[in-house]
Amino acid sequence: MNNFRELNVWQKAMNLVTQIYKSTKYFPKEEQFGLTNQIRRCAVSIPSNIAEGAGRDSSKDFNRFLSIALGSSFELETQLIISKELEYISIESSNSIENELIEIQKMIRGLQKSLNK
């Protein structure tokens, strides 16, 4: 359906993954298989689902994968709030990531609206 690499939302989501990996690099070792892993998996899920959906044959399928990506973004947002409250991530870094995440969420919703027309 779409070349996912050309989608601005996919590109932004890929940049977010890089930010997440850099920001979680120094989380406590005891969180390696807990919060760190979960945050990274959610971040990777966003562009992955956008790409998978773009490769599907119908707008309906694409929209479904965009919904999954959106769900992962809200899960990631929650985990970032937890990380900030536990002081694993700086407020500045968290705010920067959250702002990017909110923009990605808006872009996903916009893409969904355009698919539903």
N, CA, C and O atoms as CSV, one atom per row, in Angstrom:
chain,resi,resn,atom,element,x,y,z
A,1,MET,N,N,0.828,-1.194,0.000
A,1,MET,CA,C,0.000,0.000,0.000
A,1,MET,C,C,0.874,1.261,0.000
A,1,MET,O,O,0.785,2.075,-0.919
A,2,ASN,N,N,1.697,1.420,1.002
A,2,ASN,CA,C,2.572,2.587,1.120
A,2,ASN,C,C,4.012,2.135,1.319
A,2,ASN,O,O,4.270,1.065,1.869
A,3,ASN,N,N,4.943,2.963,0.865
A,3,ASN,CA,C,6.334,2.740,1.213
A,3,ASN,C,C,6.529,3.362,2.594
A,3,ASN,O,O,6.620,4.583,2.728
A,4,PHE,N,N,6.590,2.518,3.611
A,4,PHE,CA,C,6.626,3.008,4.995
A,4,PHE,C,C,7.793,3.936,5.262
A,4,PHE,O,O,7.693,4.816,6.117
A,5,ARG,N,N,8.899,3.763,4.552
A,5,ARG,CA,C,10.081,4.603,4.789
A,5,ARG,C,C,9.834,6.069,4.423
A,5,ARG,O,O,10.532,6.963,4.900
A,6,GLU,N,N,8.839,6.301,3.573
A,6,GLU,CA,C,8.512,7.668,3.164
A,6,GLU,C,C,7.529,8.353,4.113
A,6,GLU,O,O,7.306,9.559,4.012
A,7,LEU,N,N,6.947,7.593,5.027
A,7,LEU,CA,C,5.972,8.159,5.965
A,7,LEU,C,C,6.696,8.953,7.053
A,7,LEU,O,O,7.557,8.420,7.754
A,8,ASN,N,N,6.341,10.219,7.183
A,8,ASN,CA,C,6.970,11.068,8.210
A,8,ASN,C,C,6.767,10.500,9.608
A,8,ASN,O,O,7.660,10.584,10.451
A,9,VAL,N,N,5.609,9.929,9.854
A,9,VAL,CA,C,5.328,9.374,11.180
A,9,VAL,C,C,6.245,8.195,11.478
A,9,VAL,O,O,6.681,8.026,12.617
A,10,TRP,N,N,6.544,7.381,10.477
A,10,TRP,CA,C,7.469,6.256,10.675
A,10,TRP,C,C,8.869,6.791,10.968
A,10,TRP,O,O,9.553,6.285,11.858
A,11,GLN,N,N,9.299,7.811,10.224
A,11,GLN,CA,C,10.622,8.399,10.434
A,11,GLN,C,C,10.749,8.982,11.839
A,11,GLN,O,O,11.765,8.788,12.506
A,12,LYS,N,N,9.718,9.696,12.285
A,12,LYS,CA,C,9.732,10.267,13.641
A,12,LYS,C,C,9.760,9.162,14.692
A,12,LYS,O,O,10.462,9.269,15.697
A,13,ALA,N,N,8.995,8.103,14.454
A,13,ALA,CA,C,8.957,6.990,15.401
A,13,ALA,C,C,10.315,6.296,15.473
A,13,ALA,O,O,10.726,5.854,16.546
A,14,MET,N,N,11.011,6.197,14.346
A,14,MET,CA,C,12.353,5.606,14.344
A,14,MET,C,C,13.327,6.467,15.153
A,14,MET,O,O,14.161,5.945,15.892
A,15,ASN,N,N,13.213,7.783,15.007
A,15,ASN,CA,C,14.057,8.689,15.803
A,15,ASN,C,C,13.748,8.550,17.289
A,15,ASN,O,O,14.642,8.635,18.131
A,16,LEU,N,N,12.484,8.336,17.598
A,16,LEU,CA,C,12.079,8.142,18.993
A,16,LEU,C,C,12.739,6.884,19.576
A,16,LEU,O,O,13.180,6.888,20.725
A,17,VAL,N,N,12.804,5.834,18.797
A,17,VAL,CA,C,13.440,4.594,19.264
A,17,VAL,C,C,14.892,4.880,19.668
A,17,VAL,O,O,15.354,4.424,20.714
A,18,THR,N,N,15.590,5.622,18.845
A,18,THR,CA,C,16.978,5.973,19.155
A,18,THR,C,C,17.059,6.757,20.463
A,18,THR,O,O,17.912,6.482,21.307
A,19,GLN,N,N,16.170,7.730,20.623
A,19,GLN,CA,C,16.138,8.519,21.861
A,19,GLN,C,C,15.883,7.619,23.072
A,19,GLN,O,O,16.522,7.764,24.114
A,20,ILE,N,N,14.957,6.705,22.920
A,20,ILE,CA,C,14.601,5.804,24.024
A,20,ILE,C,C,15.788,4.935,24.409
A,20,ILE,O,O,16.091,4.797,25.594
A,21,TYR,N,N,16.458,4.354,23.438
A,21,TYR,CA,C,17.601,3.502,23.747
A,21,TYR,C,C,18.697,4.284,24.456
A,21,TYR,O,O,19.304,3.785,25.404
A,22,LYS,N,N,18.950,5.491,24.007
A,22,LYS,CA,C,19.970,6.325,24.654
A,22,LYS,C,C,19.551,6.713,26.071
A,22,LYS,O,O,20.377,6.736,26.984
A,23,SER,N,N,18.269,7.017,26.250
A,23,SER,CA,C,17.780,7.455,27.565
A,23,SER,C,C,17.707,6.327,28.577
A,23,SER,O,O,17.856,6.564,29.775
A,24,THR,N,N,17.482,5.111,28.119
A,24,THR,CA,C,17.361,3.980,29.050
A,24,THR,C,C,18.683,3.255,29.270
A,24,THR,O,O,18.760,2.319,30.066
A,25,LYS,N,N,19.702,3.682,28.576
A,25,LYS,CA,C,21.020,3.040,28.676
A,25,LYS,C,C,21.548,3.015,30.118
A,25,LYS,O,O,22.243,2.081,30.516
A,26,TYR,N,N,21.213,4.034,30.877
A,26,TYR,CA,C,21.752,4.159,32.235
A,26,TYR,C,C,20.719,3.867,33.325
A,26,TYR,O,O,20.923,4.214,34.489
A,27,PHE,N,N,19.619,3.234,32.946
A,27,PHE,CA,C,18.657,2.795,33.957
A,27,PHE,C,C,19.352,1.780,34.865
A,27,PHE,O,O,20.327,1.156,34.446
A,28,PRO,N,N,18.879,1.603,36.089
A,28,PRO,CA,C,19.502,0.640,37.001
A,28,PRO,C,C,19.548,-0.763,36.391
A,28,PRO,O,O,18.635,-1.172,35.674
A,29,LYS,N,N,20.616,-1.482,36.687
A,29,LYS,CA,C,20.798,-2.846,36.159
A,29,LYS,C,C,19.626,-3.754,36.519
A,29,LYS,O,O,19.245,-4.622,35.734
A,30,GLU,N,N,19.054,-3.555,37.710
A,30,GLU,CA,C,17.942,-4.418,38.124
A,30,GLU,C,C,16.690,-4.197,37.275
A,30,GLU,O,O,15.749,-4.987,37.344
A,31,GLU,N,N,16.673,-3.138,36.482
A,31,GLU,CA,C,15.536,-2.868,35.596
A,31,GLU,C,C,15.763,-3.379,34.172
A,31,GLU,O,O,14.900,-3.227,33.308
A,32,GLN,N,N,16.930,-3.987,33.932
A,32,GLN,CA,C,17.275,-4.437,32.585
A,32,GLN,C,C,16.197,-5.327,31.967
A,32,GLN,O,O,15.880,-5.186,30.786
A,33,PHE,N,N,15.639,-6.234,32.752
A,33,PHE,CA,C,14.611,-7.134,32.238
A,33,PHE,C,C,13.206,-6.707,32.658
A,33,PHE,O,O,12.234,-7.428,32.432
A,34,GLY,N,N,13.113,-5.543,33.265
A,34,GLY,CA,C,11.826,-5.008,33.692
A,34,GLY,C,C,11.467,-3.788,32.864
A,34,GLY,O,O,11.160,-3.889,31.676
A,35,LEU,N,N,11.512,-2.655,33.501
A,35,LEU,CA,C,11.072,-1.405,32.884
A,35,LEU,C,C,11.890,-1.043,31.640
A,35,LEU,O,O,11.324,-0.595,30.642
A,36,THR,N,N,13.187,-1.228,31.687
A,36,THR,CA,C,14.031,-0.900,30.527
A,36,THR,C,C,13.589,-1.686,29.303
A,36,THR,O,O,13.383,-1.120,28.230
A,37,ASN,N,N,13.447,-2.986,29.472
A,37,ASN,CA,C,13.033,-3.856,28.377
A,37,ASN,C,C,11.645,-3.482,27.870
A,37,ASN,O,O,11.414,-3.426,26.662
A,38,GLN,N,N,10.736,-3.229,28.780
A,38,GLN,CA,C,9.362,-2.905,28.398
A,38,GLN,C,C,9.292,-1.587,27.628
A,38,GLN,O,O,8.580,-1.487,26.629
A,39,ILE,N,N,10.018,-0.594,28.085
A,39,ILE,CA,C,10.043,0.702,27.406
A,39,ILE,C,C,10.593,0.549,25.992
A,39,ILE,O,O,10.032,1.084,25.037
A,40,ARG,N,N,11.677,-0.174,25.871
A,40,ARG,CA,C,12.284,-0.361,24.555
A,40,ARG,C,C,11.369,-1.130,23.621
A,40,ARG,O,O,11.264,-0.795,22.441
A,41,ARG,N,N,10.707,-2.155,24.132
A,41,ARG,CA,C,9.800,-2.947,23.306
A,41,ARG,C,C,8.628,-2.100,22.810
A,41,ARG,O,O,8.218,-2.215,21.655
A,42,CYS,N,N,8.096,-1.255,23.680
A,42,CYS,CA,C,7.000,-0.363,23.270
A,42,CYS,C,C,7.464,0.608,22.191
A,42,CYS,O,O,6.767,0.832,21.202
A,43,ALA,N,N,8.642,1.178,22.391
A,43,ALA,CA,C,9.165,2.142,21.418
A,43,ALA,C,C,9.363,1.487,20.054
A,43,ALA,O,O,8.998,2.064,19.029
A,44,VAL,N,N,9.935,0.294,20.035
A,44,VAL,CA,C,10.170,-0.424,18.777
A,44,VAL,C,C,8.848,-0.823,18.124
A,44,VAL,O,O,8.746,-0.878,16.899
A,45,SER,N,N,7.854,-1.096,18.936
A,45,SER,CA,C,6.547,-1.512,18.426
A,45,SER,C,C,5.877,-0.434,17.573
A,45,SER,O,O,5.133,-0.754,16.646
A,46,ILE,N,N,6.129,0.814,17.873
A,46,ILE,CA,C,5.449,1.899,17.162
A,46,ILE,C,C,5.829,1.922,15.677
A,46,ILE,O,O,4.945,1.775,14.833
A,47,PRO,N,N,7.114,2.100,15.324
A,47,PRO,CA,C,7.435,2.106,13.890
A,47,PRO,C,C,7.243,0.741,13.241
A,47,PRO,O,O,6.947,0.658,12.049
A,48,SER,N,N,7.409,-0.325,14.013
A,48,SER,CA,C,7.229,-1.671,13.453
A,48,SER,C,C,5.800,-1.890,12.991
A,48,SER,O,O,5.572,-2.432,11.909
A,49,ASN,N,N,4.837,-1.476,13.798
A,49,ASN,CA,C,3.435,-1.639,13.422
A,49,ASN,C,C,3.030,-0.700,12.288
A,49,ASN,O,O,2.198,-1.054,11.453
A,50,ILE,N,N,3.607,0.477,12.260
A,50,ILE,CA,C,3.349,1.388,11.143
A,50,ILE,C,C,3.843,0.746,9.849
A,50,ILE,O,O,3.142,0.757,8.836
A,51,ALA,N,N,5.046,0.191,9.888
A,51,ALA,CA,C,5.620,-0.450,8.702
A,51,ALA,C,C,4.801,-1.673,8.282
A,51,ALA,O,O,4.500,-1.851,7.101
A,52,GLU,N,N,4.449,-2.503,9.245
A,52,GLU,CA,C,3.678,-3.696,8.914
A,52,GLU,C,C,2.328,-3.333,8.312
A,52,GLU,O,O,1.892,-3.941,7.334
A,53,GLY,N,N,1.675,-2.349,8.896
A,53,GLY,CA,C,0.379,-1.921,8.378
A,53,GLY,C,C,0.478,-1.338,6.979
A,53,GLY,O,O,-0.397,-1.561,6.143
A,54,ALA,N,N,1.542,-0.592,6.727
A,54,ALA,CA,C,1.726,0.009,5.407
A,54,ALA,C,C,1.903,-1.060,4.333
A,54,ALA,O,O,1.597,-0.836,3.162
A,55,GLY,N,N,2.394,-2.206,4.742
A,55,GLY,CA,C,2.604,-3.296,3.801
A,55,GLY,C,C,1.370,-4.137,3.537
A,55,GLY,O,O,1.409,-5.041,2.702
A,56,ARG,N,N,0.301,-3.866,4.217
A,56,ARG,CA,C,-0.941,-4.628,4.040
A,56,ARG,C,C,-1.697,-4.171,2.803
A,56,ARG,O,O,-1.419,-3.111,2.242
A,57,ASP,N,N,-2.644,-4.978,2.392
A,57,ASP,CA,C,-3.362,-4.746,1.140
A,57,ASP,C,C,-4.523,-3.761,1.238
A,57,ASP,O,O,-5.004,-3.269,0.217
A,58,SER,N,N,-4.973,-3.473,2.442
A,58,SER,CA,C,-6.151,-2.610,2.541
A,58,SER,C,C,-5.947,-1.505,3.573
A,58,SER,O,O,-5.129,-1.610,4.487
A,59,SER,N,N,-6.719,-0.451,3.388
A,59,SER,CA,C,-6.704,0.659,4.348
A,59,SER,C,C,-7.198,0.203,5.709
A,59,SER,O,O,-6.733,0.682,6.744
A,60,LYS,N,N,-8.146,-0.730,5.699
A,60,LYS,CA,C,-8.684,-1.251,6.950
A,60,LYS,C,C,-7.589,-1.954,7.756
A,60,LYS,O,O,-7.482,-1.759,8.967
A,61,ASP,N,N,-6.783,-2.766,7.085
A,61,ASP,CA,C,-5.671,-3.439,7.769
A,61,ASP,C,C,-4.642,-2.427,8.273
A,61,ASP,O,O,-4.165,-2.518,9.404
A,62,PHE,N,N,-4.311,-1.465,7.417
A,62,PHE,CA,C,-3.350,-0.438,7.793
A,62,PHE,C,C,-3.841,0.298,9.037
A,62,PHE,O,O,-3.070,0.540,9.966
A,63,ASN,N,N,-5.107,0.648,9.052
A,63,ASN,CA,C,-5.703,1.363,10.179
A,63,ASN,C,C,-5.601,0.536,11.466
A,63,ASN,O,O,-5.340,1.075,12.541
A,64,ARG,N,N,-5.812,-0.773,11.340
A,64,ARG,CA,C,-5.722,-1.651,12.512
A,64,ARG,C,C,-4.302,-1.626,13.101
A,64,ARG,O,O,-4.133,-1.558,14.319
A,65,PHE,N,N,-3.295,-1.682,12.236
A,65,PHE,CA,C,-1.912,-1.643,12.725
A,65,PHE,C,C,-1.550,-0.263,13.273
A,65,PHE,O,O,-0.748,-0.154,14.201
A,66,LEU,N,N,-2.131,0.779,12.708
A,66,LEU,CA,C,-1.930,2.117,13.277
A,66,LEU,C,C,-2.529,2.201,14.675
A,66,LEU,O,O,-1.978,2.866,15.551
A,67,SER,N,N,-3.660,1.524,14.884
A,67,SER,CA,C,-4.273,1.484,16.228
A,67,SER,C,C,-3.360,0.777,17.219
A,67,SER,O,O,-3.253,1.189,18.374
A,68,ILE,N,N,-2.713,-0.271,16.774
A,68,ILE,CA,C,-1.772,-0.986,17.642
A,68,ILE,C,C,-0.581,-0.087,17.972
A,68,ILE,O,O,-0.134,-0.032,19.118
A,69,ALA,N,N,-0.071,0.620,16.956
A,69,ALA,CA,C,1.040,1.550,17.178
A,69,ALA,C,C,0.645,2.646,18.167
A,69,ALA,O,O,1.431,3.024,19.035
A,70,LEU,N,N,-0.568,3.144,18.027
A,70,LEU,CA,C,-1.065,4.178,18.929
A,70,LEU,C,C,-1.162,3.644,20.360
A,70,LEU,O,O,-0.785,4.330,21.310
A,71,GLY,N,N,-1.663,2.432,20.506
A,71,GLY,CA,C,-1.736,1.808,21.830
A,71,GLY,C,C,-0.364,1.672,22.458
A,71,GLY,O,O,-0.193,1.935,23.648
A,72,SER,N,N,0.616,1.262,21.663
A,72,SER,CA,C,1.992,1.147,22.165
A,72,SER,C,C,2.528,2.500,22.597
A,72,SER,O,O,3.293,2.592,23.557
A,73,SER,N,N,2.127,3.552,21.889
A,73,SER,CA,C,2.604,4.891,22.248
A,73,SER,C,C,2.055,5.337,23.595
A,73,SER,O,O,2.753,5.997,24.366
A,74,PHE,N,N,0.803,4.978,23.882
A,74,PHE,CA,C,0.232,5.338,25.182
A,74,PHE,C,C,0.843,4.499,26.303
A,74,PHE,O,O,1.040,4.981,27.419
A,75,GLU,N,N,1.133,3.258,25.995
A,75,GLU,CA,C,1.817,2.407,26.970
A,75,GLU,C,C,3.198,2.990,27.271
A,75,GLU,O,O,3.605,3.059,28.431
A,76,LEU,N,N,3.916,3.409,26.233
A,76,LEU,CA,C,5.232,4.017,26.400
A,76,LEU,C,C,5.137,5.302,27.220
A,76,LEU,O,O,5.973,5.550,28.090
A,77,GLU,N,N,4.140,6.101,26.950
A,77,GLU,CA,C,3.955,7.349,27.699
A,77,GLU,C,C,3.791,7.066,29.190
A,77,GLU,O,O,4.357,7.769,30.027
A,78,THR,N,N,3.026,6.049,29.514
A,78,THR,CA,C,2.817,5.662,30.911
A,78,THR,C,C,4.126,5.217,31.553
A,78,THR,O,O,4.430,5.593,32.685
A,79,GLN,N,N,4.893,4.420,30.830
A,79,GLN,CA,C,6.164,3.925,31.366
A,79,GLN,C,C,7.174,5.048,31.557
A,79,GLN,O,O,7.996,4.999,32.472
A,80,LEU,N,N,7.116,6.057,30.700
A,80,LEU,CA,C,7.995,7.217,30.877
A,80,LEU,C,C,7.626,7.996,32.135
A,80,LEU,O,O,8.501,8.488,32.848
A,81,ILE,N,N,6.339,8.105,32.399
A,81,ILE,CA,C,5.893,8.781,33.629
A,81,ILE,C,C,6.412,8.022,34.849
A,81,ILE,O,O,6.900,8.630,35.802
A,82,ILE,N,N,6.307,6.707,34.818
A,82,ILE,CA,C,6.818,5.881,35.913
A,82,ILE,C,C,8.318,6.093,36.070
A,82,ILE,O,O,8.809,6.267,37.186
A,83,SER,N,N,9.044,6.079,34.963
A,83,SER,CA,C,10.504,6.267,35.001
A,83,SER,C,C,10.888,7.615,35.577
A,83,SER,O,O,11.868,7.733,36.313
A,84,LYS,N,N,10.107,8.631,35.235
A,84,LYS,CA,C,10.374,9.968,35.758
A,84,LYS,C,C,10.117,10.006,37.266
A,84,LYS,O,O,10.897,10.583,38.024
A,85,GLU,N,N,9.015,9.387,37.690
A,85,GLU,CA,C,8.695,9.380,39.117
A,85,GLU,C,C,9.723,8.592,39.931
A,85,GLU,O,O,9.979,8.917,41.091
A,86,LEU,N,N,10.309,7.564,39.330
A,86,LEU,CA,C,11.344,6.779,40.002
A,86,LEU,C,C,12.726,7.423,39.860
A,86,LEU,O,O,13.719,6.910,40.377
A,87,GLU,N,N,12.772,8.547,39.156
A,87,GLU,CA,C,13.996,9.308,38.914
A,87,GLU,C,C,15.035,8.500,38.139
A,87,GLU,O,O,16.238,8.657,38.350
A,88,TYR,N,N,14.565,7.637,37.244
A,88,TYR,CA,C,15.455,6.894,36.355
A,88,TYR,C,C,15.826,7.730,35.137
A,88,TYR,O,O,16.845,7.491,34.491
A,89,ILE,N,N,14.985,8.712,34.836
A,89,ILE,CA,C,15.182,9.563,33.670
A,89,ILE,C,C,14.991,11.010,34.109
A,89,ILE,O,O,14.142,11.301,34.952
A,90,SER,N,N,15.769,11.899,33.545
A,90,SER,CA,C,15.657,13.304,33.937
A,90,SER,C,C,14.343,13.888,33.430
A,90,SER,O,O,13.770,13.416,32.448
A,91,ILE,N,N,13.891,14.902,34.107
A,91,ILE,CA,C,12.660,15.584,33.699
A,91,ILE,C,C,12.827,16.167,32.300
A,91,ILE,O,O,11.914,16.100,31.477
A,92,GLU,N,N,13.990,16.735,32.038
A,92,GLU,CA,C,14.268,17.332,30.731
A,92,GLU,C,C,14.194,16.280,29.621
A,92,GLU,O,O,13.548,16.499,28.596
A,93,SER,N,N,14.846,15.160,29.825
A,93,SER,CA,C,14.836,14.083,28.834
A,93,SER,C,C,13.439,13.507,28.659
A,93,SER,O,O,12.996,13.252,27.539
A,94,SER,N,N,12.758,13.310,29.764
A,94,SER,CA,C,11.399,12.782,29.723
A,94,SER,C,C,10.466,13.717,28.968
A,94,SER,O,O,9.672,13.271,28.140
A,95,ASN,N,N,10.557,15.015,29.252
A,95,ASN,CA,C,9.701,15.989,28.581
A,95,ASN,C,C,9.966,16.018,27.081
A,95,ASN,O,O,9.032,16.120,26.285
A,96,SER,N,N,11.226,15.930,26.697
A,96,SER,CA,C,11.587,15.922,25.287
A,96,SER,C,C,10.983,14.706,24.579
A,96,SER,O,O,10.417,14.827,23.493
A,97,ILE,N,N,11.108,13.549,25.200
A,97,ILE,CA,C,10.560,12.325,24.618
A,97,ILE,C,C,9.038,12.386,24.584
A,97,ILE,O,O,8.419,12.012,23.588
A,98,GLU,N,N,8.445,12.852,25.660
A,98,GLU,CA,C,6.975,12.942,25.711
A,98,GLU,C,C,6.439,13.877,24.626
A,98,GLU,O,O,5.407,13.592,24.018
A,99,ASN,N,N,7.129,14.986,24.381
A,99,ASN,CA,C,6.700,15.908,23.327
A,99,ASN,C,C,6.762,15.241,21.961
A,99,ASN,O,O,5.854,15.405,21.147
A,100,GLU,N,N,7.830,14.490,21.707
A,100,GLU,CA,C,7.945,13.745,20.451
A,100,GLU,C,C,6.832,12.708,20.340
A,100,GLU,O,O,6.229,12.527,19.282
A,101,LEU,N,N,6.582,12.046,21.437
A,101,LEU,CA,C,5.563,10.999,21.468
A,101,LEU,C,C,4.171,11.570,21.184
A,101,LEU,O,O,3.393,10.972,20.440
A,102,ILE,N,N,3.866,12.704,21.764
A,102,ILE,CA,C,2.569,13.355,21.533
A,102,ILE,C,C,2.428,13.745,20.059
A,102,ILE,O,O,1.358,13.592,19.471
A,103,GLU,N,N,3.493,14.237,19.479
A,103,GLU,CA,C,3.456,14.588,18.059
A,103,GLU,C,C,3.216,13.342,17.195
A,103,GLU,O,O,2.447,13.392,16.235
A,104,ILE,N,N,3.868,12.236,17.534
A,104,ILE,CA,C,3.672,10.976,16.811
A,104,ILE,C,C,2.232,10.502,16.959
A,104,ILE,O,O,1.627,10.042,15.991
A,105,GLN,N,N,1.686,10.611,18.153
A,105,GLN,CA,C,0.286,10.215,18.385
A,105,GLN,C,C,-0.656,11.024,17.498
A,105,GLN,O,O,-1.583,10.471,16.906
A,106,LYS,N,N,-0.425,12.321,17.407
A,106,LYS,CA,C,-1.255,13.177,16.553
A,106,LYS,C,C,-1.111,12.783,15.085
A,106,LYS,O,O,-2.093,12.769,14.343
A,107,MET,N,N,0.099,12.469,14.676
A,107,MET,CA,C,0.333,12.077,13.289
A,107,MET,C,C,-0.351,10.747,12.961
A,107,MET,O,O,-0.902,10.577,11.873
A,108,ILE,N,N,-0.311,9.818,13.897
A,108,ILE,CA,C,-0.985,8.530,13.687
A,108,ILE,C,C,-2.483,8.762,13.541
A,108,ILE,O,O,-3.114,8.220,12.634
A,109,ARG,N,N,-3.048,9.562,14.427
A,109,ARG,CA,C,-4.488,9.856,14.343
A,109,ARG,C,C,-4.846,10.538,13.029
A,109,ARG,O,O,-5.883,10.244,12.434
A,110,GLY,N,N,-3.994,11.440,12.582
A,110,GLY,CA,C,-4.229,12.117,11.308
A,110,GLY,C,C,-4.189,11.142,10.141
A,110,GLY,O,O,-5.004,11.226,9.222
A,111,LEU,N,N,-3.246,10.224,10.183
A,111,LEU,CA,C,-3.157,9.215,9.135
A,111,LEU,C,C,-4.379,8.307,9.156
A,111,LEU,O,O,-4.897,7.928,8.106
A,112,GLN,N,N,-4.833,7.964,10.345
A,112,GLN,CA,C,-6.051,7.144,10.458
A,112,GLN,C,C,-7.247,7.874,9.852
A,112,GLN,O,O,-8.038,7.274,9.124
A,113,LYS,N,N,-7.378,9.148,10.146
A,113,LYS,CA,C,-8.491,9.925,9.595
A,113,LYS,C,C,-8.441,9.952,8.077
A,113,LYS,O,O,-9.471,9.838,7.413
A,114,SER,N,N,-7.237,10.103,7.525
A,114,SER,CA,C,-7.128,10.143,6.064
A,114,SER,C,C,-7.458,8.770,5.442
A,114,SER,O,O,-7.953,8.706,4.316
A,115,LEU,N,N,-7.191,7.700,6.156
A,115,LEU,CA,C,-7.509,6.366,5.644
A,115,LEU,C,C,-9.015,6.096,5.693
A,115,LEU,O,O,-9.540,5.328,4.887
A,116,ASN,N,N,-9.703,6.730,6.639
A,116,ASN,CA,C,-11.134,6.507,6.816
A,116,ASN,C,C,-12.004,7.311,5.857
A,116,ASN,O,O,-13.222,7.140,5.826
A,117,LYS,N,N,-11.381,8.180,5.081
A,117,LYS,CA,C,-12.169,9.012,4.148
A,117,LYS,C,C,-12.592,8.209,2.934
A,117,LYS,O,O,-13.259,8.739,2.046
